[in-house]
Amino acid sequence: MNNLSAMTDHELARLYEEGNDSAFDVLLARHQAYIYSYILFLVKDSDVANDFFQDTFQRAIIAIRNHKYQTNGKFSAWLTRIAHNLILDQGRKSETTQTVREDQVAPRILNSMRLSEATREDEMIDSQTRDHIRHLLDYLPEPQREVVIMRFYEDLSFKEIAQLTGVSINTALGRMHYALINLRKLIGNRQFSLVG
């Protein structure tokens, strides 16, 4: 049990439920980039995305500590559903604020059954989405593309990415941040040109 990073998401969640705060730190490090990029893709505003990101993990903490986390399905899919529901709930509460409304984000994504229920089609849909994003990566500057591939496709931590690329963790995080901004521009504008 000393090597938390070798544990599965479900094992870490159970350990955190029993009071081991370090287990949640590992879960957060493992999933934060994916969940943040998912939220940012939907809301298209980094400040709003940060708020939803914080709320998502607060809800996860409460659910796990209150013994409401079930081990069926992927942990990342569970976090994604929490984020999805928070975005929809906020959209219903206020139509006059700057926060996202249901009609301001991609309807196909928000109405997708895979966000409500885990199905056998999850892996195929995830694979198609990853393939589409992988195509867009060709338009990113090389250092940004490298970080995204290592994080999302090779499932490496930012510490591992920093070691392999010979940069600091902050530089790796910065490259990911700019990569997500550039990907959002690509997806939003559908113009495949980037600024430096």
Disulfide bonds with the S-S distance in Angstrom:
none
